[in-house]
Amino acid sequence: MTGSSLDRGKPIQIMVWCAARGGMRSVVEAYRNDGFLAAENVRLVTSYVDGGFLWRQVVLLGGLARFVWLLATRRVGLVHCHAAMRGSFWRKGIFASIARLFGKPVILHLHGSEMTAFYHGLPPWARSLVRRHLEKATCVIALSESWRDFIRSIAPAANVVVVPNYVKLPPLPDIAARNAGEILFLGLVGDRKGVFDLIPAFAAVHRDHPSARLIIGGNGEIERAKLCALENGVSDAVELVGWTDGPAKAALLARAGMFVLPSHNEGLPMSVLEAMSNGLPVISTRIGGIPELITDGVDGILIESGDVDGLAAALADLLSNAALRDRLGIAARERIALCYSDTVVLPMLGRLYRESCGENPAVLRSRSAT
């Protein structure tokens, strides 16, 4: 994206992002689709993509070159870095350090679901470097209160502000078109997202609900998941549809009877927000920011991560109880509309941009202190 003649004299904001498939990409694509990038005059710089090792290094070097060129040739208001854990955090640390050399404010936006394990697995010198990046940032965005508390515990001087992920509230799908027995999972197929808890749990309830089907959408350990379904005797009732996006994902959300994400580590998963916004009853786990999003029994069902029996019981409850499905789905959509919609979250982010650029630094400090 390049500046137009209309905005050439206006300061730009630079957003450094990961274009690989996943929640972070979904967040940034939503910013673009919902007009936030255009409204704030944001230029995207890509630091990571899907692909082989050499291609990823080419993309990183190209991103760094474009980043420095923008800093050197344009009026830049701030730099907004989206980071996860491991390599993502260190890559964004490079961009943030360069931005600070140019005297630009840096927003470090943390998405990493395994940030706690990442940090505690580092040697002392690397932990110190993590703390330095967090405390040197003008502002650190956390997705939930629990993540804000963790960041403050390892970087007490960091300015941490909670800005949750969001979704644009879609038109309510036709309830009559839903398949009550269709259970939907969207996410990376692997242990972290709980897929290998979900398949045996589904097998346990399939005996009493033979018409039920489990739809797994996402990339990752597809062949392992197929083998797991075969070993549990439900290969005919489990469909792995691969990575889905756009209209294909919307169709899955409109057709399903419920949504399940039994993760072991999370920040604030976009898939759960999307499911709730579509009026689906959701089963998920008490980890990351999910307990701040879902109140058990009110607008969803929460279980402990790794509890296969508890997951099976929750699936059985929803499969057997249409009134419960309807009540939870209605409440879930209302929860998103009130606290996690574009009309709520994007103004928060816009204000944070202006405060980080120095229009009201006292407000930024007070936000961090609360």
Phi, psi and omega in degrees: 000132180240158181290144177268169179295337182287329184245016186299323182273353182274139177300143176257160169249144178251128177245120179261124188222167174256121183267007177287157181299137179151183185295322182296317177298320179299321180297311184291321177297325176295319176305317181290312184294329184266009170088002183292318182298318179292318183296325182262006178058050185268138171251128179273138173235122184270129180251346186202144178219167168292150178138183181288168184302313184295319180295321179297324179290324176299316180296317180298313180295321177295321178296318178297319180296315179296321181299311181295321180298316179297316179297324184278335189244348183238158172280113185251127179280310181203169176239127182245109184255122174269121186228148171246219181254181178051232186301325180300318181295317182291322177299313181291334174298324177296311180299317181296320180295319178296317179300319180294327176299328177273003178075027183261142173298145182235125169259122178255112188256109187267124179247348192297121180285339182248031183298323181297310180296320178302310183296312185288344177273358182272153171290162185306319183294325180286325175298321179297322180291320176301313180300321181296315179298319181293317184280337178279340179295144174300321180207141172249125177267125172252149183277346183204168179296321181295322178289327175298318179297320179295315181299317179294331180289333181257342180220077188302332183271002182287142172274103186249127179234136178273120171229106185287162167296163183215167171223155173276126185294117181278166171302143182292123179298158178293113182300325181294337181275354181286149173260105187302333182267007182263118181257125186249135171236134174229126179156182179293128181281106183180183182294320187299324181273000174080018181299323184272005160267322186293317184296310176295327176296317177298319179300324181294328181266344184295332180300320180272346181228070188296342179273353181292148177226146177248120179254121181248113178250125179153162176266175180126224187275069185294312183295322177297321179294320177298317179295319178299318178296320179295315181295331180268004174075023182233024184299330179284344183252001180245125179241124177258112188260001180075189181295130178233144179209169174059222183301326180296317178292319179300322179293320178296317180293327181285334186267333188291158175265339180197165180233141182227131173221089185271054189292156174262335176216136178204160166262267172221092193293130178298325183298323179291318177300317180296317180296315180296320180295336177271008177076025179269139169290138188239137168249125177213193188241161182275068178221156178057223181271003184296318179296341175279338179273317186246129170262119186304127178084352181256303179231024178167182178236131179245138175231171174282143178296139180085357182272089183294320179295317178296323178294317178298319179296319180294319177299315180298320179300313183289322179295331186266347192230096181296322181297321178294317178301313182296316183296314181293321180295318178296315180294325179297315180296320178297322179298317178296315182301322184281326192230342189228027179262166179300325182289342178265313191276320183297320173299325176300315182292321177299316177297321180295323175301311183294320179293321180292331178282359173102005180292328180207070184298332179296323178295319179300317179294323180290326176297319180294328185283343183269000000 
